[in-house]
Amino acid sequence: MELAINPKVSPDGATPREQLKGLSQKFESLLLSQVFSSMRDTVPEGEGVVDTGFAGDMYQ
């Protein structure tokens, strides 16, 4: 994933502000994914917040 913004070159015609917004959303998604993954690793097996089964599978 490229994080550089070049206002002169835009393959989709987006403005620099739109490019920054898109990159910010991608970063936020990656950050939250890592946070949730780390949080799940700290909960012992069988003592989770969400029961196992369909609901637990959908959450994870």
Residue, then its C-alpha position, 0 to 999 in steps of 0.5 A: m500500500e502506497l501512502a504517498i500523496n502526489p497532488k499532480v498525479s491522480p489515477d482516479g481524478a481524486t483531489p488531494r483531500e479525497q486521496l488523504k481521506g481514503l488513505s486515512q480510512k485505510f490506515e484506520s481500518l488496519l489499525l483497528s484490525q491490529v487492535f482487535s486482534s491483540m485484544r482477542d489474544t489476551v482473552p483466555e480460550g473459553e472465557g470470551v465476551v462472545d459465546t462460541g457458535f454462530a455469533g462468535d464466528m461472525y464476530q471473529 
